[in-house]
Amino acid sequence: QQQVKQSPQSLIVQKGGISIINCAYENTAFDYFPWYQQFPGKGPALLIAIRPDVSEKKEGRFTISFNKSAKQFSLHIMDSQPGDSATYFCAASPNSGGSNYKLTFGKGTLLTVNP
Amino acid sequence: NAGVTQTPKFQVLKTGQSMTLQCAQDMNHEYMSWYRQDPGMGLRLIHYSVGAGITDQGEVPNGYNVSRSTTEDFPLRLLSAAPSQTSVYFCARSRQGLGTTEAFFGQGTRLTVV
């Protein structure tokens, strides 16, 4: 049972364009929703995260939109740059003492930004 | 390395061999986890620990053992390697706290079982 569904699997965007990656979850116990960025040969690194008490969070060119009733959340990358080319993972975690050591990941989206 | 050191970086095993993947953190965080990453599958939780002496199973624990004798170290043991365990393994640390706390991942160990 896949608890976090991510789409699309791959995405090609032109420089300056908007990249949008979507995720949906099933477990209503999830209450922390991070996005991770991973470059080849490296470990995932936290990009931005949101809790369900807000519907949107923005950090620079990166924005998370969250729809609690639909159990969906998405990552928007504005003014996409070639340096943003990487694999992006959405994830979810239950409320566990304030930490997130039990992350459930989506299957990932390979983003390519063409110059 | 986000304060998480994984060794070795690469390893080739024969089916049936045993080995230990090492993970060490230098931030004194309470929580540590092991994930495996397979193509098209994202990362899946193998085992986790909420403190020294306390471990529990994640989503895909079969074939793996862990122990946590110190806060710093969280080794992952493969007792009898199988080709299905060919994967990239990531160790992560995070601290206990109120609100959101970030999980920091190591650089990974790429394991091939032949």
Interface residues (C-beta under 8 A of the other chain):
Chain A: V4 Q6 Q9 Y32 P34 G41 K42 G43 P44 A45 L46 A49 R51 F89 A91 G97 G98 S99 N100 Y101 K102 L103 T104 F105 G106 K107 G108
Chain B: A2 V4 E30 Y31 M32 S33 Y35 G40 M41 G42 L43 R44 L45 Y48 V50 G58 E59 F90 A92 S94 R95 Q96 G97 L98 G99 T100 T101 E102 A103 F104 F105 G106 Q107 G108
